[in-house]
C-alpha cells in the first residue's frame, strides 16, 4: 500500500511561480482543492493544474496554469495556515513541536507521526493545504533548532 508520504509522489510534483508573490510553488491534486476550499467556492473549481503558494504573507492560496486564482480567505483551514500548523493530520503545530524539541520530548511526537504515516493512517493529500507530507517540515524545524 502506498503512503501519502511516499517520496516518489513528492518528487513528481510540478513547479510554477506564484503570480502574486513570485515564489516557486508545487502542484497539488484536484482532490486537495476540493477538500480545502470552502463551500460555495469549491463548486467553482474547474479542472486544471493547480499550485499551492505556501507564503503566509501572500493572499494567493492556489493558482492554475490557466490563470484561475483561489485566495487564502476561501480556505477552510486558513486559521491553521496562519498559526503555522506543522502536521494537519494529527493537529501538531510548529510552536508545540519547537517547544518539545527544546524540552527534549520531541522524539515521541515524531515517532507517533512516523508510525501513523507508515501505517497509512495519515491523509496529507486532503488534510494539508499543500497536499504534501509533513515529515520534511519536522526535519526543517529540527535543523532550525540545532
N, C-alpha and C positions, 0 to 999 in steps of 0.2 A: 504494500500500500504506500502510495506517495504522500509525503507530508507536505503541508503548505509551505514549509520552510526548506524544501528541497533546493539545494544550491543551483541546480540546473534551471529552475524556474526563474530565480532572481537574475542569473547571468543572461537569460534570453530577453530581458526587458529592453524595449526600445527607449531611446532618449530624445528629448526635444527641449528647446528653450522656452521658458515661460514668456508669454507675450507681454506680461505686465512688469516683471522684475528682472527677466533675463537669466534666471537660474536654470541650470540643467536639471531636467525633471524626467523621472522614469514613467513608463507606460503603466496603465492599470487595466484590469479586466473589466468588462462591462458589468459583471455581477457586483464588483466592488462599488461602482457608481450607484447602482440600483439600491444597494443596502445603505449607502452613506448619505445620499441626497434626500432631503425631507420631501414629504408629500405637500403640495401637489407638483413641486418642481421635478420630482423623479419621473412624472408622467411625460415630461417634455424632452427627456433624454433621447437623442437619436443615435442609432448605431454608427460608430466611428471609432477611431483610435484616440483614446484619451490619455492624458498625462496628469500626474499629481504634483502640485507645487508645495513643497514642504516648508517654504519660508513663512514663518508666522507673521511677519510684517507685510506680506503680500496678501491682497484681498482675493486673489485667484486661488481656487481650490483645484479645479480641474479645467483643462482646455483640450480641445480636439485639433486634429490635423486640419480640419476644415474651418477653424476659427470659432467654434462654439466655446463659450466660457461659462463655467459654473463657479459662482463666488462662494467663499467660505461661510458666509451668512446663511447659505442654503443647505448647510450640512447638519446632520443630526448630532454629530459629536463635536461641534465647534468648541464647547467649553473644555472638553478633554484635550483637544489640539492645543488650545491656548494655555492649558495648565501643564503642558509638556508630558502627556501620557507616554509612558515607555512601552508598556505591554497592554494592548487593548483587550486581548483575550482574557487576561487574568487580573485586570484592573490594578496594574502596578505603575506608579508614576515615577518620573525621574528623581524628584526630591526624596521620596521614600527610599529608593534604591541607593541614591548617593549617601543618605544618612546610614543605611545599612552597611555600605562599603566602609564608611568612617568608623563604625562601631564594631566591625568585624563579623557582622551577621548576614552578609550578602550571599554567602555561598548557598545557604538553604533556599533562598528565594530563587536564585539562578538554577539550582538543581531541580526545583519544582517545575520551572518553566521548561527546562530541557527534557525532563521526564514526560511532561504532558505533550510537548512537541513531538518527541519520538513515538509516543502512543497515538499520534494524530488527533489529539484532543483539543488542538488549537483551531482557530478559524480566522487566521490572519487575512486571508483573501477578502473577507467581508467585514471583519471587526476593525482592522487597521485601515484608516483612510488612504494610506499609500498602497495598500494591498500587499505589502511586504512583511516578511517575518521580522520580529523584533530582536532576534538574537544578536544581530550586528550592533544594535543600539546598546545592548548590555555591554558588549565589548568596548564600544566607543566611550561610554561612561567610565568604565574601569580604567581605561588608558588615561582619561582626563583627570582621574583622581590619584594617579601614581605620581 
